[in-house]
Amino acid sequence: MSKAQSPIGHTKAGPGEYNEPGAKAVRPREASTLIIVRQEEQPKILMGKRAASHKFMPNKFVFPGGRLDMIDQRLRVDSDLQPSVLQRLQKETRKTVSDNKLRGLALAAIRETFEETGLIIGRKTPNLPATSHTGWRDYFAHGVTPPLEAMDFIARAITPTYRSRRFDTRFFMIYDDHIHTDPEDTGKASGELLDLHWLTLTQARDLDLPAITRQVLDIVEQRMALSKAKQFQADAPFVRFIRGKPVITPLSHRT
């Protein structure tokens, strides 16, 4: 698969964002995030500000998301990712990575969004899984299931090597048709993200953003220019650093 230098290399990064002084190389943790697109005359996305106390990206505006939990990989729901989405997720992964884990990354994005924003992304279903996990139990109490079939995988990025905290993050995108609750009601948010707001892409670009978040905004804009059917067929850029230089690999569902 072809590789090229990523434009992220030309995106202004904050101090220590690409290389944290004194940090040793650590293994990245699996994580996922969700970009929710509100379909208005000027489309909006939901973002929040990380607290100053966070060791990873303090004070930066980001999309809701977080680390993959074991329960996310084990949970069985009555929906599935579109084949093209799952095929893109499978690219550039070890052979030992199961499809359940890849679906789990999408589920983690739904769960973390629920916990961090209070918004429920889901569709009504009578087939509710039983679980002892607090977050998922509270989510299923609303009578919904994660709409995996509506989730698009649009990007993957691994934090540069010399950072004290690193993540291998998959970025998912979904439209507001699948918000089960009032999109303005974030009163039950955990508080992990501050200043939750629906923002136009122009407004978002004026904020203090991590470099990869700024690039994902461009990907979202490119995605929205396509028909929804074609969006699910489009490649997902994989951004990583090789020998200190940013490199992008297009992940395609095609062989």
VENHU-V323537 format. One record per helix or strand of 2 or more residues. SS is the DSSP state (@ for helix, = for strand). FROM is the first residue (numbers start at 1). TO is the last residue. If there is no record, write none. Layout:
SS_FROM_TO ; SS_FROM_TO
This chain:
=_3_5 ; @_7_10 ; =_29_38 ; =_44_50 ; =_61_62 ; =_65_67 ; @_70_74 ; @_83_90 ; @_99_117 ; =_123_124 ; @_134_140 ; =_144_145 ; @_148_150 ; =_152_158 ; =_167_175 ; @_176_178 ; =_193_200 ; @_201_205 ; @_211_224 ; @_228_231 ; =_236_242 ; =_245_251
